[in-house]
Amino acid sequence: MSVPAGRRAVPGGPRVAHRAEGVPVAGSRRWVVTTDGQRDLAEIAADLTARGLAAEQVLDQIGVIVGAAPEDARERLQAVPGVAEVEPEPPPPDVGPPDAPVTW
């Protein structure tokens, strides 16, 4: 079974990014980068890429960039002009099986 980059194959399993050819990059995680609206989002994305972020989504309407980078990249990414905050992507909610009496 193929698992998209940065997603968990098994609940609680390790998070890893994948290179374009599908080879896992150990020690990587997905980051959510919130921008301050003072710079062009494409320029910020280019600067983040230069500092190690493999941008997967650029959400123009809300000024957010989501991508994978090494575990230790947070400070490098946070230092990019125009970046307001860099946070680890939260895990998806576990809603349980379809017939569970309580899902949250």
Order of alpha helices (4+ residues) and beta strands (2+ residues): beta-beta-beta-alpha-beta-beta-alpha-beta
